Amino acid sequence: MPLQTVSIENLHLRALDVALRLKQSQAYDAHYLVVMQEFDCEFWTADERLYWAAINEFPKIKWLGNL
């Protein structure tokens, strides 16, 4: 399967900003939120705490528990 790599300008800084705004102790989940925002797509997560922290600012986040 061919893969394509992409570059998102200031990804790490943007993720750090998101993590701080959402009061997250780690920035790795915030990277997914920045990618979701950049590509205007949904992001599905099993992490209920992340979902509730992000839903107001990132309405395209989806929680698997709602299925």
N, CA, C and O atoms as a Maestro MAE file, in Angstrom:
{
 s_m_m2io_version
 :::
 2.0.0
}

f_m_ct {
 s_m_title
 :::
 protein
 m_atom[268] {
  # First column is atom index #
  i_m_mmod_type
  r_m_x_coord
  r_m_y_coord
  r_m_z_coord
  i_m_residue_number
  s_m_chain_name
  s_m_pdb_residue_name
  s_m_pdb_atom_name
  i_m_atomic_number
  :::
  1 25 0.844 -1.157 0.000 1 A "MET " " N  " 7
  2 3 0.000 0.000 0.000 1 A "MET " " CA " 6
  3 2 0.902 1.238 0.000 1 A "MET " " C  " 6
  4 15 1.743 1.381 0.888 1 A "MET " " O  " 8
  5 25 0.745 2.117 -0.961 2 A "PRO " " N  " 7
  6 3 1.554 3.338 -0.984 2 A "PRO " " CA " 6
  7 2 1.119 4.305 0.121 2 A "PRO " " C  " 6
  8 15 -0.071 4.469 0.390 2 A "PRO " " O  " 8
  9 25 2.080 4.919 0.733 3 A "LEU " " N  " 7
  10 3 1.820 5.907 1.775 3 A "LEU " " CA " 6
  11 2 2.308 7.267 1.321 3 A "LEU " " C  " 6
  12 15 3.276 7.375 0.568 3 A "LEU " " O  " 8
  13 25 1.640 8.286 1.776 4 A "GLN " " N  " 7
  14 3 2.038 9.651 1.483 4 A "GLN " " CA " 6
  15 2 2.313 10.358 2.792 4 A "GLN " " C  " 6
  16 15 1.502 10.294 3.716 4 A "GLN " " O  " 8
  17 25 3.434 11.021 2.881 5 A "THR " " N  " 7
  18 3 3.732 11.791 4.089 5 A "THR " " CA " 6
  19 2 3.325 13.242 3.857 5 A "THR " " C  " 6
  20 15 3.359 13.748 2.735 5 A "THR " " O  " 8
  21 25 2.949 13.880 4.926 6 A "VAL " " N  " 7
  22 3 2.557 15.286 4.859 6 A "VAL " " CA " 6
  23 2 3.277 16.035 5.962 6 A "VAL " " C  " 6
  24 15 3.744 15.444 6.936 6 A "VAL " " O  " 8
  25 25 3.358 17.319 5.796 7 A "SER " " N  " 7
  26 3 3.985 18.164 6.790 7 A "SER " " CA " 6
  27 2 2.973 19.220 7.225 7 A "SER " " C  " 6
  28 15 2.334 19.866 6.394 7 A "SER " " O  " 8
  29 25 2.841 19.384 8.528 8 A "ILE " " N  " 7
  30 3 1.942 20.398 9.062 8 A "ILE " " CA " 6
  31 2 2.801 21.444 9.754 8 A "ILE " " C  " 6
  32 15 3.544 21.145 10.689 8 A "ILE " " O  " 8
  33 25 2.685 22.662 9.280 9 A "GLU " " N  " 7
  34 3 3.514 23.744 9.805 9 A "GLU " " CA " 6
  35 2 3.279 23.934 11.301 9 A "GLU " " C  " 6
  36 15 2.140 24.028 11.759 9 A "GLU " " O  " 8
  37 25 4.364 23.987 12.042 10 A "ASN " " N  " 7
  38 3 4.330 24.228 13.497 10 A "ASN " " CA " 6
  39 2 3.491 23.202 14.252 10 A "ASN " " C  " 6
  40 15 2.854 23.537 15.251 10 A "ASN " " O  " 8
  41 25 3.487 21.972 13.788 11 A "LEU " " N  " 7
  42 3 2.665 20.933 14.405 11 A "LEU " " CA " 6
  43 2 2.913 20.827 15.904 11 A "LEU " " C  " 6
  44 15 1.964 20.827 16.688 11 A "LEU " " O  " 8
  45 25 4.165 20.737 16.308 12 A "HIS " " N  " 7
  46 3 4.470 20.516 17.721 12 A "HIS " " CA " 6
  47 2 4.090 21.723 18.585 12 A "HIS " " C  " 6
  48 15 3.586 21.560 19.696 12 A "HIS " " O  " 8
  49 25 4.329 22.914 18.080 13 A "LEU " " N  " 7
  50 3 3.948 24.110 18.837 13 A "LEU " " CA " 6
  51 2 2.433 24.233 18.948 13 A "LEU " " C  " 6
  52 15 1.911 24.600 20.001 13 A "LEU " " O  " 8
  53 25 1.743 23.931 17.882 14 A "ARG " " N  " 7
  54 3 0.288 23.980 17.902 14 A "ARG " " CA " 6
  55 2 -0.278 22.934 18.855 14 A "ARG " " C  " 6
  56 15 -1.241 23.200 19.574 14 A "ARG " " O  " 8
  57 25 0.323 21.740 18.861 15 A "ALA " " N  " 7
  58 3 -0.129 20.682 19.768 15 A "ALA " " CA " 6
  59 2 0.121 21.071 21.223 15 A "ALA " " C  " 6
  60 15 -0.715 20.816 22.090 15 A "ALA " " O  " 8
  61 25 1.252 21.676 21.485 16 A "LEU " " N  " 7
  62 3 1.540 22.127 22.841 16 A "LEU " " CA " 6
  63 2 0.508 23.171 23.280 16 A "LEU " " C  " 6
  64 15 0.022 23.130 24.410 16 A "LEU " " O  " 8
  65 25 0.181 24.094 22.394 17 A "ASP " " N  " 7
  66 3 -0.827 25.107 22.696 17 A "ASP " " CA " 6
  67 2 -2.180 24.462 23.002 17 A "ASP " " C  " 6
  68 15 -2.847 24.840 23.965 17 A "ASP " " O  " 8
  69 25 -2.578 23.497 22.191 18 A "VAL " " N  " 7
  70 3 -3.851 22.799 22.416 18 A "VAL " " CA " 6
  71 2 -3.819 22.070 23.755 18 A "VAL " " C  " 6
  72 15 -4.773 22.152 24.528 18 A "VAL " " O  " 8
  73 25 -2.739 21.363 24.034 19 A "ALA " " N  " 7
  74 3 -2.621 20.625 25.295 19 A "ALA " " CA " 6
  75 2 -2.744 21.564 26.489 19 A "ALA " " C  " 6
  76 15 -3.404 21.233 27.475 19 A "ALA " " O  " 8
  77 25 -2.128 22.706 26.409 20 A "LEU " " N  " 7
  78 3 -2.214 23.673 27.512 20 A "LEU " " CA " 6
  79 2 -3.634 24.211 27.662 20 A "LEU " " C  " 6
  80 15 -4.141 24.323 28.778 20 A "LEU " " O  " 8
  81 25 -4.276 24.543 26.543 21 A "ARG " " N  " 7
  82 3 -5.656 25.054 26.607 21 A "ARG " " CA " 6
  83 2 -6.620 24.023 27.178 21 A "ARG " " C  " 6
  84 15 -7.555 24.371 27.899 21 A "ARG " " O  " 8
  85 25 -6.388 22.743 26.851 22 A "LEU " " N  " 7
  86 3 -7.277 21.681 27.322 22 A "LEU " " CA " 6
  87 2 -6.845 21.116 28.671 22 A "LEU " " C  " 6
  88 15 -7.452 20.181 29.192 22 A "LEU " " O  " 8
  89 25 -5.786 21.702 29.226 23 A "LYS " " N  " 7
  90 3 -5.257 21.268 30.529 23 A "LYS " " CA " 6
  91 2 -4.869 19.789 30.519 23 A "LYS " " C  " 6
  92 15 -5.174 19.043 31.450 23 A "LYS " " O  " 8
  93 25 -4.188 19.382 29.443 24 A "GLN " " N  " 7
  94 3 -3.697 18.017 29.310 24 A "GLN " " CA " 6
  95 2 -2.251 17.957 29.789 24 A "GLN " " C  " 6
  96 15 -1.459 18.850 29.489 24 A "GLN " " O  " 8
  97 25 -1.909 16.918 30.524 25 A "SER " " N  " 7
  98 3 -0.547 16.802 31.049 25 A "SER " " CA " 6
  99 2 0.446 16.320 29.994 25 A "SER " " C  " 6
  100 15 1.655 16.454 30.178 25 A "SER " " O  " 8
  101 25 -0.052 15.760 28.893 26 A "GLN " " N  " 7
  102 3 0.781 15.281 27.791 26 A "GLN " " CA " 6
  103 2 0.298 15.932 26.498 26 A "GLN " " C  " 6
  104 15 -0.878 16.271 26.366 26 A "GLN " " O  " 8
  105 25 1.209 16.102 25.551 27 A "ALA " " N  " 7
  106 3 0.830 16.761 24.292 27 A "ALA " " CA " 6
  107 2 0.580 15.782 23.155 27 A "ALA " " C  " 6
  108 15 0.176 16.202 22.071 27 A "ALA " " O  " 8
  109 25 0.810 14.481 23.369 28 A "TYR " " N  " 7
  110 3 0.706 13.567 22.229 28 A "TYR " " CA " 6
  111 2 -0.713 13.488 21.678 28 A "TYR " " C  " 6
  112 15 -0.879 13.437 20.459 28 A "TYR " " O  " 8
  113 25 -1.746 13.476 22.527 29 A "ASP " " N  " 7
  114 3 -3.121 13.459 22.018 29 A "ASP " " CA " 6
  115 2 -3.457 14.747 21.275 29 A "ASP " " C  " 6
  116 15 -4.236 14.727 20.322 29 A "ASP " " O  " 8
  117 25 -2.889 15.845 21.696 30 A "ALA " " N  " 7
  118 3 -3.144 17.127 21.042 30 A "ALA " " CA " 6
  119 2 -2.640 17.126 19.606 30 A "ALA " " C  " 6
  120 15 -3.173 17.853 18.768 30 A "ALA " " O  " 8
  121 25 -1.634 16.334 19.310 31 A "HIS " " N  " 7
  122 3 -1.166 16.221 17.920 31 A "HIS " " CA " 6
  123 2 -2.289 15.696 17.024 31 A "HIS " " C  " 6
  124 15 -2.478 16.183 15.909 31 A "HIS " " O  " 8
  125 25 -3.026 14.708 17.513 32 A "TYR " " N  " 7
  126 3 -4.147 14.177 16.738 32 A "TYR " " CA " 6
  127 2 -5.206 15.253 16.506 32 A "TYR " " C  " 6
  128 15 -5.799 15.320 15.429 32 A "TYR " " O  " 8
  129 25 -5.441 16.078 17.492 33 A "LEU " " N  " 7
  130 3 -6.441 17.137 17.349 33 A "LEU " " CA " 6
  131 2 -6.011 18.180 16.326 33 A "LEU " " C  " 6
  132 15 -6.837 18.684 15.566 33 A "LEU " " O  " 8
  133 25 -4.723 18.506 16.304 34 A "VAL " " N  " 7
  134 3 -4.213 19.455 15.311 34 A "VAL " " CA " 6
  135 2 -4.337 18.860 13.909 34 A "VAL " " C  " 6
  136 15 -4.725 19.558 12.972 34 A "VAL " " O  " 8
  137 25 -4.013 17.588 13.762 35 A "VAL " " N  " 7
  138 3 -4.141 16.932 12.446 35 A "VAL " " CA " 6
  139 2 -5.603 16.920 12.019 35 A "VAL " " C  " 6
  140 15 -5.909 17.194 10.858 35 A "VAL " " O  " 8
  141 25 -6.509 16.607 12.943 36 A "MET " " N  " 7
  142 3 -7.938 16.610 12.643 36 A "MET " " CA " 6
  143 2 -8.374 17.985 12.142 36 A "MET " " C  " 6
  144 15 -9.102 18.102 11.156 36 A "MET " " O  " 8
  145 25 -7.921 19.006 12.831 37 A "GLN " " N  " 7
  146 3 -8.279 20.378 12.463 37 A "GLN " " CA " 6
  147 2 -7.690 20.746 11.096 37 A "GLN " " C  " 6
  148 15 -8.368 21.347 10.263 37 A "GLN " " O  " 8
  149 25 -6.448 20.387 10.880 38 A "GLU " " N  " 7
  150 3 -5.763 20.720 9.623 38 A "GLU " " CA " 6
  151 2 -6.444 20.071 8.415 38 A "GLU " " C  " 6
  152 15 -6.571 20.694 7.361 38 A "GLU " " O  " 8
  153 25 -6.878 18.825 8.571 39 A "PHE " " N  " 7
  154 3 -7.481 18.091 7.455 39 A "PHE " " CA " 6
  155 2 -9.006 18.111 7.486 39 A "PHE " " C  " 6
  156 15 -9.656 17.475 6.656 39 A "PHE " " O  " 8
  157 25 -9.578 18.844 8.451 40 A "ASP " " N  " 7
  158 3 -11.027 18.996 8.565 40 A "ASP " " CA " 6
  159 2 -11.729 17.633 8.496 40 A "ASP " " C  " 6
  160 15 -12.612 17.402 7.670 40 A "ASP " " O  " 8
  161 25 -11.301 16.747 9.393 41 A "CYS " " N  " 7
  162 3 -11.863 15.407 9.422 41 A "CYS " " CA " 6
  163 2 -12.238 15.050 10.860 41 A "CYS " " C  " 6
  164 15 -11.914 15.779 11.797 41 A "CYS " " O  " 8
  165 25 -12.913 13.936 11.016 42 A "GLU " " N  " 7
  166 3 -13.274 13.452 12.341 42 A "GLU " " CA " 6
  167 2 -12.077 12.740 12.968 42 A "GLU " " C  " 6
  168 15 -11.204 12.227 12.269 42 A "GLU " " O  " 8
  169 25 -12.058 12.721 14.287 43 A "PHE " " N  " 7
  170 3 -11.072 11.950 15.037 43 A "PHE " " CA " 6
  171 2 -11.830 11.125 16.061 43 A "PHE " " C  " 6
  172 15 -12.484 11.674 16.949 43 A "PHE " " O  " 8
  173 25 -11.745 9.814 15.940 44 A "TRP " " N  " 7
  174 3 -12.423 8.899 16.850 44 A "TRP " " CA " 6
  175 2 -11.461 8.464 17.931 44 A "TRP " " C  " 6
  176 15 -10.320 8.101 17.647 44 A "TRP " " O  " 8
  177 25 -11.920 8.499 19.179 45 A "THR " " N  " 7
  178 3 -11.082 8.126 20.309 45 A "THR " " CA " 6
  179 2 -11.867 7.267 21.294 45 A "THR " " C  " 6
  180 15 -13.087 7.380 21.412 45 A "THR " " O  " 8
  181 25 -11.140 6.411 21.991 46 A "ALA " " N  " 7
  182 3 -11.721 5.639 23.086 46 A "ALA " " CA " 6
  183 2 -11.453 6.329 24.425 46 A "ALA " " C  " 6
  184 15 -11.902 5.866 25.473 46 A "ALA " " O  " 8
  185 25 -10.724 7.428 24.376 47 A "ASP " " N  " 7
  186 3 -10.340 8.166 25.585 47 A "ASP " " CA " 6
  187 2 -11.454 9.138 25.958 47 A "ASP " " C  " 6
  188 15 -11.559 10.222 25.385 47 A "ASP " " O  " 8
  189 25 -12.277 8.747 26.914 48 A "GLU " " N  " 7
  190 3 -13.431 9.567 27.285 48 A "GLU " " CA " 6
  191 2 -13.010 10.908 27.888 48 A "GLU " " C  " 6
  192 15 -13.654 11.929 27.642 48 A "GLU " " O  " 8
  193 25 -11.936 10.908 28.673 49 A "ARG " " N  " 7
  194 3 -11.489 12.175 29.277 49 A "ARG " " CA " 6
  195 2 -11.022 13.159 28.198 49 A "ARG " " C  " 6
  196 15 -11.315 14.352 28.280 49 A "ARG " " O  " 8
  197 25 -10.304 12.666 27.196 50 A "LEU " " N  " 7
  198 3 -9.888 13.534 26.096 50 A "LEU " " CA " 6
  199 2 -11.114 14.067 25.360 50 A "LEU " " C  " 6
  200 15 -11.186 15.251 25.034 50 A "LEU " " O  " 8
  201 25 -12.060 13.198 25.107 51 A "TYR " " N  " 7
  202 3 -13.286 13.603 24.413 51 A "TYR " " CA " 6
  203 2 -13.971 14.770 25.135 51 A "TYR " " C  " 6
  204 15 -14.284 15.788 24.519 51 A "TYR " " O  " 8
  205 25 -14.200 14.615 26.440 52 A "TRP " " N  " 7
  206 3 -14.912 15.664 27.184 52 A "TRP " " CA " 6
  207 2 -14.083 16.933 27.307 52 A "TRP " " C  " 6
  208 15 -14.642 18.028 27.368 52 A "TRP " " O  " 8
  209 25 -12.769 16.807 27.343 53 A "ALA " " N  " 7
  210 3 -11.916 18.001 27.421 53 A "ALA " " CA " 6
  211 2 -11.920 18.770 26.104 53 A "ALA " " C  " 6
  212 15 -11.777 19.993 26.095 53 A "ALA " " O  " 8
  213 25 -12.084 18.050 24.985 54 A "ALA " " N  " 7
  214 3 -11.900 18.666 23.662 54 A "ALA " " CA " 6
  215 2 -13.193 18.997 22.923 54 A "ALA " " C  " 6
  216 15 -13.162 19.806 21.995 54 A "ALA " " O  " 8
  217 25 -14.309 18.414 23.289 55 A "ILE " " N  " 7
  218 3 -15.524 18.503 22.471 55 A "ILE " " CA " 6
  219 2 -15.974 19.934 22.192 55 A "ILE " " C  " 6
  220 15 -16.462 20.209 21.096 55 A "ILE " " O  " 8
  221 25 -15.831 20.837 23.127 56 A "ASN " " N  " 7
  222 3 -16.292 22.212 22.886 56 A "ASN " " CA " 6
  223 2 -15.440 22.941 21.868 56 A "ASN " " C  " 6
  224 15 -15.959 23.729 21.078 56 A "ASN " " O  " 8
  225 25 -14.151 22.691 21.873 57 A "GLU " " N  " 7
  226 3 -13.253 23.371 20.941 57 A "GLU " " CA " 6
  227 2 -13.076 22.600 19.638 57 A "GLU " " C  " 6
  228 15 -12.775 23.193 18.602 57 A "GLU " " O  " 8
  229 25 -13.261 21.285 19.683 58 A "PHE " " N  " 7
  230 3 -13.060 20.418 18.519 58 A "PHE " " CA " 6
  231 2 -14.310 19.561 18.310 58 A "PHE " " C  " 6
  232 15 -14.318 18.384 18.672 58 A "PHE " " O  " 8
  233 25 -15.352 20.132 17.735 59 A "PRO " " N  " 7
  234 3 -16.626 19.414 17.631 59 A "PRO " " CA " 6
  235 2 -16.586 18.176 16.735 59 A "PRO " " C  " 6
  236 15 -17.526 17.381 16.752 59 A "PRO " " O  " 8
  237 25 -15.530 17.996 15.962 60 A "LYS " " N  " 7
  238 3 -15.443 16.802 15.113 60 A "LYS " " CA " 6
  239 2 -14.803 15.618 15.826 60 A "LYS " " C  " 6
  240 15 -14.635 14.556 15.227 60 A "LYS " " O  " 8
  241 25 -14.440 15.785 17.112 61 A "ILE " " N  " 7
  242 3 -13.943 14.652 17.867 61 A "ILE " " CA " 6
  243 2 -15.133 13.746 18.183 61 A "ILE " " C  " 6
  244 15 -16.219 14.223 18.515 61 A "ILE " " O  " 8
  245 25 -14.917 12.455 18.076 62 A "LYS " " N  " 7
  246 3 -15.976 11.473 18.332 62 A "LYS " " CA " 6
  247 2 -15.478 10.471 19.363 62 A "LYS " " C  " 6
  248 15 -14.310 10.082 19.343 62 A "LYS " " O  " 8
  249 25 -16.361 10.053 20.264 63 A "TRP " " N  " 7
  250 3 -16.017 9.098 21.297 63 A "TRP " " CA " 6
  251 2 -16.645 7.756 20.945 63 A "TRP " " C  " 6
  252 15 -17.840 7.683 20.661 63 A "TRP " " O  " 8
  253 25 -15.843 6.695 20.964 64 A "LEU " " N  " 7
  254 3 -16.334 5.375 20.621 64 A "LEU " " CA " 6
  255 2 -17.436 4.913 21.558 64 A "LEU " " C  " 6
  256 15 -18.261 4.081 21.179 64 A "LEU " " O  " 8
  257 25 -17.463 5.434 22.761 65 A "GLY " " N  " 7
  258 3 -18.506 5.071 23.717 65 A "GLY " " CA " 6
  259 2 -19.893 5.537 23.311 65 A "GLY " " C  " 6
  260 15 -20.882 5.068 23.873 65 A "GLY " " O  " 8
  261 25 -19.993 6.449 22.349 66 A "ASN " " N  " 7
  262 3 -21.285 6.922 21.879 66 A "ASN " " CA " 6
  263 2 -21.882 6.046 20.792 66 A "ASN " " C  " 6
  264 15 -22.996 6.297 20.332 66 A "ASN " " O  " 8
  265 25 -21.147 5.018 20.377 67 A "LEU " " N  " 7
  266 3 -21.663 4.138 19.317 67 A "LEU " " CA " 6
  267 2 -22.775 3.255 19.827 67 A "LEU " " C  " 6
  268 15 -23.324 2.454 19.071 67 A "LEU " " O  " 8
  :::
 }
 m_bond[267] {
  # First column is bond index #
  i_m_from
  i_m_to
  i_m_order
  :::
  1 1 2 1
  2 2 3 1
  3 3 4 2
  4 3 5 1
  5 5 6 1
  6 6 7 1
  7 7 8 2
  8 7 9 1
  9 9 10 1
  10 10 11 1
  11 11 12 2
  12 11 13 1
  13 13 14 1
  14 14 15 1
  15 15 16 2
  16 15 17 1
  17 17 18 1
  18 18 19 1
  19 19 20 2
  20 19 21 1
  21 21 22 1
  22 22 23 1
  23 23 24 2
  24 23 25 1
  25 25 26 1
  26 26 27 1
  27 27 28 2
  28 27 29 1
  29 29 30 1
  30 30 31 1
  31 31 32 2
  32 31 33 1
  33 33 34 1
  34 34 35 1
  35 35 36 2
  36 35 37 1
  37 37 38 1
  38 38 39 1
  39 39 40 2
  40 39 41 1
  41 41 42 1
  42 42 43 1
  43 43 44 2
  44 43 45 1
  45 45 46 1
  46 46 47 1
  47 47 48 2
  48 47 49 1
  49 49 50 1
  50 50 51 1
  51 51 52 2
  52 51 53 1
  53 53 54 1
  54 54 55 1
  55 55 56 2
  56 55 57 1
  57 57 58 1
  58 58 59 1
  59 59 60 2
  60 59 61 1
  61 61 62 1
  62 62 63 1
  63 63 64 2
  64 63 65 1
  65 65 66 1
  66 66 67 1
  67 67 68 2
  68 67 69 1
  69 69 70 1
  70 70 71 1
  71 71 72 2
  72 71 73 1
  73 73 74 1
  74 74 75 1
  75 75 76 2
  76 75 77 1
  77 77 78 1
  78 78 79 1
  79 79 80 2
  80 79 81 1
  81 81 82 1
  82 82 83 1
  83 83 84 2
  84 83 85 1
  85 85 86 1
  86 86 87 1
  87 87 88 2
  88 87 89 1
  89 89 90 1
  90 90 91 1
  91 91 92 2
  92 91 93 1
  93 93 94 1
  94 94 95 1
  95 95 96 2
  96 95 97 1
  97 97 98 1
  98 98 99 1
  99 99 100 2
  100 99 101 1
  101 101 102 1
  102 102 103 1
  103 103 104 2
  104 103 105 1
  105 105 106 1
  106 106 107 1
  107 107 108 2
  108 107 109 1
  109 109 110 1
  110 110 111 1
  111 111 112 2
  112 111 113 1
  113 113 114 1
  114 114 115 1
  115 115 116 2
  116 115 117 1
  117 117 118 1
  118 118 119 1
  119 119 120 2
  120 119 121 1
  121 121 122 1
  122 122 123 1
  123 123 124 2
  124 123 125 1
  125 125 126 1
  126 126 127 1
  127 127 128 2
  128 127 129 1
  129 129 130 1
  130 130 131 1
  131 131 132 2
  132 131 133 1
  133 133 134 1
  134 134 135 1
  135 135 136 2
  136 135 137 1
  137 137 138 1
  138 138 139 1
  139 139 140 2
  140 139 141 1
  141 141 142 1
  142 142 143 1
  143 143 144 2
  144 143 145 1
  145 145 146 1
  146 146 147 1
  147 147 148 2
  148 147 149 1
  149 149 150 1
  150 150 151 1
  151 151 152 2
  152 151 153 1
  153 153 154 1
  154 154 155 1
  155 155 156 2
  156 155 157 1
  157 157 158 1
  158 158 159 1
  159 159 160 2
  160 159 161 1
  161 161 162 1
  162 162 163 1
  163 163 164 2
  164 163 165 1
  165 165 166 1
  166 166 167 1
  167 167 168 2
  168 167 169 1
  169 169 170 1
  170 170 171 1
  171 171 172 2
  172 171 173 1
  173 173 174 1
  174 174 175 1
  175 175 176 2
  176 175 177 1
  177 177 178 1
  178 178 179 1
  179 179 180 2
  180 179 181 1
  181 181 182 1
  182 182 183 1
  183 183 184 2
  184 183 185 1
  185 185 186 1
  186 186 187 1
  187 187 188 2
  188 187 189 1
  189 189 190 1
  190 190 191 1
  191 191 192 2
  192 191 193 1
  193 193 194 1
  194 194 195 1
  195 195 196 2
  196 195 197 1
  197 197 198 1
  198 198 199 1
  199 199 200 2
  200 199 201 1
  201 201 202 1
  202 202 203 1
  203 203 204 2
  204 203 205 1
  205 205 206 1
  206 206 207 1
  207 207 208 2
  208 207 209 1
  209 209 210 1
  210 210 211 1
  211 211 212 2
  212 211 213 1
  213 213 214 1
  214 214 215 1
  215 215 216 2
  216 215 217 1
  217 217 218 1
  218 218 219 1
  219 219 220 2
  220 219 221 1
  221 221 222 1
  222 222 223 1
  223 223 224 2
  224 223 225 1
  225 225 226 1
  226 226 227 1
  227 227 228 2
  228 227 229 1
  229 229 230 1
  230 230 231 1
  231 231 232 2
  232 231 233 1
  233 233 234 1
  234 234 235 1
  235 235 236 2
  236 235 237 1
  237 237 238 1
  238 238 239 1
  239 239 240 2
  240 239 241 1
  241 241 242 1
  242 242 243 1
  243 243 244 2
  244 243 245 1
  245 245 246 1
  246 246 247 1
  247 247 248 2
  248 247 249 1
  249 249 250 1
  250 250 251 1
  251 251 252 2
  252 251 253 1
  253 253 254 1
  254 254 255 1
  255 255 256 2
  256 255 257 1
  257 257 258 1
  258 258 259 1
  259 259 260 2
  260 259 261 1
  261 261 262 1
  262 262 263 1
  263 263 264 2
  264 263 265 1
  265 265 266 1
  266 266 267 1
  267 267 268 2
  :::
 }
}
